[in-house]
Amino acid sequence: MTPLPSQLPPEGSQERWPWLQRLRRSEAVATGPWLEALEQGLLPAASDLMAVLVEKLDGAGSARLLRWWLSLPEPSEPAEVAQRQELLDLIGRRRDPACAAQLRVAVAERSNLSLLPLLGHQRDSQDFACLEHLARQPGPSALRRAALEGLAVGLSVWPQAALQLLLIELCSDLDGALASQAVDLLARLPSGRQGIEQVLARPLDPGAEARARRRLAVLPRSPLLLVVHGRAGGVIPEELQALALDLERRRRAPVRLQPLTGSLAQPDPADPVLGNAQRPLTLVPLLLLPGTHVRHDIPAIAAAWRRRGPLRRLPFLGAWPSWQAAIAAELADLAASQGQEPPPLLLHHPLEPGLADRYLAHLARRCSATCQAAPYTATDLEDLTLAIRGAALPLALAANRLTESLPAALGAPLLQRPRFQALLLDQLEALP
């Protein structure tokens, strides 16, 4: 027999709770009579009944129940306000297009703070514009915070770039409570650390700034994939391995090395770097020249890793202005120590003409040096030795055949020199 509203024991009766449990377990419940009784005021809208009834409704029934709630007169007593909010929280559990449409109409007609989180709960991307507008526009603080709560509830479906721009703007809002709320929400985004760092570069409400610093302290940094020149058989030089270990300790995040002398490794789902496909991976090509590796291998590696999740790819190391400045400073110190008049030498691996020529010409001007090709695999280094008459620097990040063959003339590779080691560690540690 279908349970009817008239059979429901009154509130306070010891029979009411067992009866409602039987109603919940009933497989076929005709919800029409229950909705009619509520609409006609024949049935008190108690929260225990509503908790059971909402589970029995389809989308159309939920939208009808929501229309009934919206038709209720505005309460005046605090207890009535709390009870009505409790009912709305129960009714708003249903995620359905009919409910979403009803909520849009209601939000457009009235500025009801309680409806905005429910609109976000529907998780329909078309509602972003409405919630964004209400959160950004000047108006009552409570209304703007409710809109921001709606954005928080539906966080995963909104356009991430637009949402991040909005939150960065709101973090600097004059309303300190709203700004702090925006900081918390910004920290939940996949690129939250980068956003918080950007926010902290601006003047903030003291409370929002303190909250942002706390959030930044616990946000994980992105894993790093360092693409490096390996040696025969894919062997990675010790100084590069030490760099990765030191970075992992400093950043408290995974750091992986991928040598270019081995096969182009495919992403491994079991690797901790890939444990969370939603966390962006940062690819850093630790290559000093725009050769074949930079122009062809790096894009292929980036494409392979981008298929498993978000990827941020940095320019190759030799293009960094700070790195070029360090080379210029190192050469100036070498030339000064030797009292050298002719320009110092920058020895590099032979490159194909075109882009590489333009890069080397720029580097020579930037460093006041002469760039000279020096095959790393050369067996007869007599001519090269004779060409080195003063200060010379090998464009080699780690030890290779050239630095090992001419240690007296060239000195240590760059990563074994304090200036370059400190710069690289500081720059990579500071990445989001």
PyMOL commands that set and color helices and strands:
alter all, ss='L'
color gray80, all
select helices_A, chain A and resi 5-7+16-25+32-39+47-56+59-71+78-91+97-109+115-121+125-136+141-153+155-157+160-170+176-187+192-200+206-218+232-234+238-251+272-274+292-306+317-319+321-338+355-367+382-387+401-405+407-410+414-416+418-429
alter helices_A, ss='H'
color red, helices_A
select strands_A, chain A and resi 224-228+255-259+281-285+311-313+345-348+370-373+392-394
alter strands_A, ss='S'
color yellow, strands_A
deselect
rebuild
show_as cartoon
